Amino acid sequence: MYAGILLLNCKNFGAFIIMCSFLHISVLRAAFTGNLELIKVYGEIFMSLLKKQSSKVFNHLTKCDYPIETYVFEAASSMFVNNFPLDVAEKLWDIIMENPELMMMRVGIAVFKALEKSIIDKTKDEIIMMVKRPLEVITEKDLFKVIAKTTIGQKDYDNTKEKILNKSHLHIS
């Protein structure tokens, strides 16, 4: 999927170079290789950051036992192409390429924050379906407004990641 989108937007060699660079992004490498332990760690990182951004959404997802690892895996393995029309996904990629790991978390958290009013009283299965196609519930414009307002500093991200990685005893190379 990544390669196809890159080939739509780049020459072959450029697409190859970008694809190779994706393998150096830990969360993407975890998704590409199916490293479920590391995906689980990224799920914990995501939830920890979400709790700081929207405790209401965090509490509801926790209460309904939402499978955040599945969301993180799907987001990382497709970089949101499975969740949005191609033109919107390409705009998200522009944001993500600024700082891939941090910005993927920021975009993912923004999706949940943008859907907050809609998901707060829904079941796990209803939330799963809503997150798969968020633009059926919110507008593209509203999504990008929430992304712009969702701020996660690099230092906060790094501290959160380090704390959770240390707890898990996993090492990222």
Buried (B, 14 or more C-beta within 10 A) or exposed (E): EBEEBBBEEBEEEEBBEBBEEBEEBBBBBBBBEEBEEBBBBBBBBBBBBBBEBBEEBBEBBEEBEBEBBEBBBBBBBBBBBEBBEEEBBBBBBEBBEEBBBBBBBBBBBBBBBBBBEBBBEBEBEEBBEBBEEBBEBBEBEBBBBBBEEBEBEEEBBEEBBEEBBEEEEBEEE
